């Protein structure tokens, strides 16, 4: 008898997208979990539980996302925008926040419905060369964000304790240990720390706005977009910097992952409930972020622009002038305290975003301390060199430039997100409605157009 040939397994039947498992549009069947150490680690109440119990259970990821919308990079662009142009650019912060609410909703929906974060989704959908390019661009954006955290924290340490900037920059590399300590306490512990630091920032800026005595009528007018925002090249440069600082590309990767920390029912009703409460969570959190961003610009406008200090484009100068200009001794101290809290908060979420991006795009898992050390070193080296050579002025310009880099990278995160959530094959019954898809493409087009304009103005204009 001829030797028996082992039967080969039958070919897999093509999957069809369903409400519960809309996976037919993904190339790979591999189902690696995003942030596996905390995936599904937080229980949520049953569907018949009260609204507030469910909201409390799902609340948290939105606050961690909102951190990126008030990091030290925002401060530089908001301070310069307020000092130079008064309340005019307040409308840019408002519009950017609306963009952010929409995009974070899509990111949360992608993660909940497909069980993939945005980085994993890109790796599954695109060829390896394209995925590698997207990964490199995303790493550049995370390094730029980390750069803002490094400089912001160093400036805060200098303002509060007189520590030289170069020492402050070097010291920020030690926050790796702090982040690792928090990560070992569980995801709810991280969310609680972030929430506590956000309360500190929020309270500090309530005080700043109150003592700066803004013109509330002019402030309300600033919420209405003005033509000169587009026609004035320098104003447009700052506006795009605000856009890049407000709508953070790495936050889309972050949000699509951390919503998966909730242990939901993998059914259509279970996913709909998760999307609903994740959207409420992120929208409310982003409203808080809008207040903080707006408060920074309003304080700068009221304290500097309308008092003749229109060349303030520097966090250190703003700190020095706040107390004498406003006649409130605590103004400068609370400003620095909020800056330090902002830098430390951004460090926590930046760590997670870096892990998500590297593991998602490359399927490469490094020890957390090594991953964070590599990312932080990339940010520390240029910050240290610029601080050493050019001092405070150089670090301030580097801070604004980091936000422009973030704005450049934004298109490469937004377009895949809109494509994936608009695909019936990938999302099943959760695919974007036509009006939502049209709005998402409209937002994407504005982002791309502004970035192309900025590129032309920077290198040609």
Order of alpha helices (4+ residues) and beta strands (2+ residues): beta-alpha-alpha-alpha-alpha-alpha-alpha-alpha-alpha-alpha-alpha-alpha-alpha-alpha-beta-alpha-alpha-alpha-alpha-alpha-alpha
